[in-house]
Amino acid sequence: MKSPFGLLICLGLVAAPLCGQAGQAPTKPASNPFDLTDAKEQIGTLGVPTVADVDAAEKAASELVASGDCQKAVPALELFAKRANTLANLIAGGLQPFYGASYDDRKSARVGGLVKYEGLANGYKAKRDRAMIMQAECLIKLGQREQGAAMLVKALHLLSVSEDEWWTRARLDLYKLMAVN
């Protein structure tokens, strides 16, 4: 799982200005607990999606892709991807106290029942990634090569290494655009 709290390692002079002392993480500036800007941005303009919203968006987009109507599929896939992404981020938000906890606090936390939510969030991220790849394929079919290539690159950046079929598909689509054999 990709956690928003990666381990910061201070190396020599490059990262020294970021660290109080070598090997220590920098201190975070105090933030306003009532500033909801980041949370509102995470939700976006589509609001708080439900599982049913994402399922309906997925069904509509899949039907358009299956029919070959890329003109209508592109916005439907974009909506599906955004809703799946927002839902994944909000589910992961419920796990934030664990992600931000110290090592000792994590060891003592009771997380057994929370594992399913992490899997659920990751599942919606995978749906987002697949929707982005299908959207890129439609964009390319519509002659929007640059937009399609950009979407493929972004999807490949987000895609899990375990998604071998979709990784291969997106990679080959990108290489085909560039005539790379």
C-alpha beads as a LAMMPS data file, in Angstrom:
LAMMPS data file: protein, C-alpha beads

181 atoms
180 bonds

1 atom types
1 bond types

-500.0 500.0 xlo xhi
-500.0 500.0 ylo yhi
-500.0 500.0 zlo zhi

Masses

1 110.0

Atoms # bond

1 1 1 0.000 0.000 0.000
2 1 1 1.172 3.484 -0.782
3 1 1 1.062 5.580 2.359
4 1 1 1.054 9.376 2.342
5 1 1 3.515 9.194 5.228
6 1 1 6.759 7.979 3.701
7 1 1 9.968 7.694 5.676
8 1 1 12.113 10.787 5.370
9 1 1 15.806 10.058 5.303
10 1 1 18.167 12.975 5.596
11 1 1 21.277 12.536 3.520
12 1 1 24.300 14.736 3.897
13 1 1 24.128 18.342 2.825
14 1 1 21.346 17.890 0.281
15 1 1 18.602 17.301 2.829
16 1 1 20.336 18.854 5.819
17 1 1 18.400 22.134 5.555
18 1 1 15.205 20.099 5.830
19 1 1 16.299 18.317 8.988
20 1 1 16.830 19.572 12.501
21 1 1 19.733 17.164 12.765
22 1 1 20.944 14.455 10.416
23 1 1 18.623 11.475 10.561
24 1 1 15.678 13.352 12.064
25 1 1 12.516 14.290 10.217
26 1 1 11.779 17.999 9.883
27 1 1 9.097 19.409 12.117
28 1 1 5.787 20.244 10.467
29 1 1 4.629 23.817 10.731
30 1 1 1.580 24.192 12.945
31 1 1 -1.597 23.975 10.916
32 1 1 -5.010 25.376 11.550
33 1 1 -7.259 22.463 12.556
34 1 1 -10.281 24.378 11.244
35 1 1 -8.863 24.975 7.749
36 1 1 -10.850 22.585 5.571
37 1 1 -9.245 23.655 2.285
38 1 1 -7.392 20.380 1.718
39 1 1 -10.373 18.242 2.694
40 1 1 -12.722 20.196 0.418
41 1 1 -10.217 19.939 -2.422
42 1 1 -10.042 16.173 -1.915
43 1 1 -13.823 15.926 -2.247
44 1 1 -13.848 18.218 -5.257
45 1 1 -16.851 19.492 -7.155
46 1 1 -18.555 16.115 -7.489
47 1 1 -19.390 15.851 -3.802
48 1 1 -19.116 12.787 -1.602
49 1 1 -19.673 9.693 -3.756
50 1 1 -21.286 6.524 -2.478
51 1 1 -20.465 2.992 -3.542
52 1 1 -23.717 3.050 -5.563
53 1 1 -22.608 6.263 -7.337
54 1 1 -19.309 4.697 -8.350
55 1 1 -20.984 1.444 -9.429
56 1 1 -23.481 3.374 -11.587
57 1 1 -20.700 5.455 -13.166
58 1 1 -18.704 2.285 -13.853
59 1 1 -21.688 0.569 -15.477
60 1 1 -22.484 3.559 -17.692
61 1 1 -18.854 3.963 -18.782
62 1 1 -18.407 0.230 -19.431
63 1 1 -21.501 0.121 -21.635
64 1 1 -20.254 3.051 -23.714
65 1 1 -16.812 1.488 -24.104
66 1 1 -18.383 -1.839 -25.099
67 1 1 -20.541 -0.077 -27.695
68 1 1 -17.469 1.589 -29.191
69 1 1 -18.865 5.102 -28.664
70 1 1 -15.632 6.794 -27.606
71 1 1 -17.116 10.276 -27.969
72 1 1 -19.533 9.560 -25.106
73 1 1 -17.232 7.131 -23.292
74 1 1 -14.485 9.688 -22.628
75 1 1 -16.523 11.930 -20.293
76 1 1 -18.222 8.887 -18.720
77 1 1 -14.831 7.295 -17.997
78 1 1 -13.536 10.569 -16.582
79 1 1 -16.533 10.820 -14.244
80 1 1 -16.115 7.196 -13.183
81 1 1 -12.375 7.644 -12.545
82 1 1 -12.914 10.810 -10.501
83 1 1 -15.674 9.283 -8.411
84 1 1 -13.649 6.123 -7.782
85 1 1 -10.629 8.239 -6.826
86 1 1 -12.613 10.396 -4.419
87 1 1 -14.238 7.371 -2.821
88 1 1 -10.825 5.689 -2.423
89 1 1 -9.340 8.816 -0.851
90 1 1 -12.225 9.233 1.568
91 1 1 -12.077 5.578 2.615
92 1 1 -8.323 5.955 3.158
93 1 1 -9.042 9.130 5.144
94 1 1 -10.797 6.974 7.708
95 1 1 -7.499 5.183 8.243
96 1 1 -5.455 8.354 8.644
97 1 1 -4.905 8.081 12.419
98 1 1 -3.075 4.799 11.810
99 1 1 -0.982 6.185 8.944
100 1 1 0.073 9.165 11.057
101 1 1 0.805 7.188 14.215
102 1 1 4.245 6.487 15.597
103 1 1 5.765 3.046 15.255
104 1 1 4.954 2.194 18.872
105 1 1 1.367 3.396 18.541
106 1 1 0.934 1.373 15.359
107 1 1 2.131 -1.764 17.157
108 1 1 -0.525 -1.342 19.844
109 1 1 -3.369 -0.300 17.520
110 1 1 -6.196 -2.722 16.877
111 1 1 -6.365 -2.687 13.092
112 1 1 -7.699 -6.143 12.266
113 1 1 -11.115 -4.831 11.272
114 1 1 -9.614 -1.969 9.282
115 1 1 -7.672 -4.081 6.798
116 1 1 -10.776 -4.554 4.670
117 1 1 -11.086 -0.779 4.239
118 1 1 -7.534 -0.451 3.041
119 1 1 -8.252 -3.194 0.505
120 1 1 -11.463 -1.444 -0.500
121 1 1 -9.660 1.871 -1.025
122 1 1 -6.975 0.149 -3.091
123 1 1 -9.673 -1.566 -5.163
124 1 1 -11.233 1.784 -6.054
125 1 1 -7.810 3.162 -6.955
126 1 1 -7.345 0.204 -9.317
127 1 1 -10.746 0.957 -10.897
128 1 1 -9.651 4.575 -11.348
129 1 1 -6.446 3.476 -13.052
130 1 1 -8.274 1.139 -15.439
131 1 1 -10.788 3.854 -16.297
132 1 1 -7.930 6.219 -17.093
133 1 1 -6.344 3.665 -19.421
134 1 1 -9.639 3.084 -21.238
135 1 1 -10.145 6.844 -21.462
136 1 1 -6.673 7.220 -22.973
137 1 1 -7.442 4.509 -25.528
138 1 1 -10.631 6.328 -26.525
139 1 1 -8.819 9.651 -26.766
140 1 1 -6.283 8.063 -29.107
141 1 1 -9.083 6.578 -31.238
142 1 1 -10.599 10.064 -31.441
143 1 1 -7.286 11.447 -32.744
144 1 1 -6.306 13.177 -29.496
145 1 1 -2.878 11.546 -29.348
146 1 1 -1.207 14.023 -26.989
147 1 1 -4.051 13.895 -24.482
148 1 1 -4.149 10.100 -24.760
149 1 1 -0.393 9.821 -24.241
150 1 1 -0.533 12.128 -21.205
151 1 1 -3.374 10.068 -19.732
152 1 1 -1.436 6.832 -20.287
153 1 1 1.669 8.241 -18.615
154 1 1 -0.374 9.405 -15.624
155 1 1 -2.196 6.062 -15.368
156 1 1 1.105 4.180 -15.549
157 1 1 2.436 6.383 -12.749
158 1 1 -0.549 5.493 -10.560
159 1 1 -0.944 1.847 -11.555
160 1 1 0.103 -0.868 -9.132
161 1 1 2.867 -3.178 -10.285
162 1 1 0.538 -6.091 -9.507
163 1 1 -1.827 -4.961 -12.281
164 1 1 0.213 -6.814 -14.898
165 1 1 -2.501 -7.029 -17.563
166 1 1 -3.335 -3.326 -17.366
167 1 1 0.321 -2.344 -17.093
168 1 1 1.104 -4.257 -20.272
169 1 1 -1.935 -2.842 -22.038
170 1 1 -1.122 0.781 -21.150
171 1 1 2.583 0.379 -21.868
172 1 1 1.926 -1.152 -25.289
173 1 1 -0.633 1.564 -26.105
174 1 1 1.951 4.217 -25.248
175 1 1 4.724 2.522 -27.209
176 1 1 2.435 2.072 -30.216
177 1 1 1.838 5.835 -30.257
178 1 1 5.581 6.395 -30.516
179 1 1 6.146 3.525 -32.940
180 1 1 8.479 1.861 -30.425
181 1 1 8.901 -1.844 -31.017

Bonds

1 1 1 2
2 1 2 3
3 1 3 4
4 1 4 5
5 1 5 6
6 1 6 7
7 1 7 8
8 1 8 9
9 1 9 10
10 1 10 11
11 1 11 12
12 1 12 13
13 1 13 14
14 1 14 15
15 1 15 16
16 1 16 17
17 1 17 18
18 1 18 19
19 1 19 20
20 1 20 21
21 1 21 22
22 1 22 23
23 1 23 24
24 1 24 25
25 1 25 26
26 1 26 27
27 1 27 28
28 1 28 29
29 1 29 30
30 1 30 31
31 1 31 32
32 1 32 33
33 1 33 34
34 1 34 35
35 1 35 36
36 1 36 37
37 1 37 38
38 1 38 39
39 1 39 40
40 1 40 41
41 1 41 42
42 1 42 43
43 1 43 44
44 1 44 45
45 1 45 46
46 1 46 47
47 1 47 48
48 1 48 49
49 1 49 50
50 1 50 51
51 1 51 52
52 1 52 53
53 1 53 54
54 1 54 55
55 1 55 56
56 1 56 57
57 1 57 58
58 1 58 59
59 1 59 60
60 1 60 61
61 1 61 62
62 1 62 63
63 1 63 64
64 1 64 65
65 1 65 66
66 1 66 67
67 1 67 68
68 1 68 69
69 1 69 70
70 1 70 71
71 1 71 72
72 1 72 73
73 1 73 74
74 1 74 75
75 1 75 76
76 1 76 77
77 1 77 78
78 1 78 79
79 1 79 80
80 1 80 81
81 1 81 82
82 1 82 83
83 1 83 84
84 1 84 85
85 1 85 86
86 1 86 87
87 1 87 88
88 1 88 89
89 1 89 90
90 1 90 91
91 1 91 92
92 1 92 93
93 1 93 94
94 1 94 95
95 1 95 96
96 1 96 97
97 1 97 98
98 1 98 99
99 1 99 100
100 1 100 101
101 1 101 102
102 1 102 103
103 1 103 104
104 1 104 105
105 1 105 106
106 1 106 107
107 1 107 108
108 1 108 109
109 1 109 110
110 1 110 111
111 1 111 112
112 1 112 113
113 1 113 114
114 1 114 115
115 1 115 116
116 1 116 117
117 1 117 118
118 1 118 119
119 1 119 120
120 1 120 121
121 1 121 122
122 1 122 123
123 1 123 124
124 1 124 125
125 1 125 126
126 1 126 127
127 1 127 128
128 1 128 129
129 1 129 130
130 1 130 131
131 1 131 132
132 1 132 133
133 1 133 134
134 1 134 135
135 1 135 136
136 1 136 137
137 1 137 138
138 1 138 139
139 1 139 140
140 1 140 141
141 1 141 142
142 1 142 143
143 1 143 144
144 1 144 145
145 1 145 146
146 1 146 147
147 1 147 148
148 1 148 149
149 1 149 150
150 1 150 151
151 1 151 152
152 1 152 153
153 1 153 154
154 1 154 155
155 1 155 156
156 1 156 157
157 1 157 158
158 1 158 159
159 1 159 160
160 1 160 161
161 1 161 162
162 1 162 163
163 1 163 164
164 1 164 165
165 1 165 166
166 1 166 167
167 1 167 168
168 1 168 169
169 1 169 170
170 1 170 171
171 1 171 172
172 1 172 173
173 1 173 174
174 1 174 175
175 1 175 176
176 1 176 177
177 1 177 178
178 1 178 179
179 1 179 180
180 1 180 181
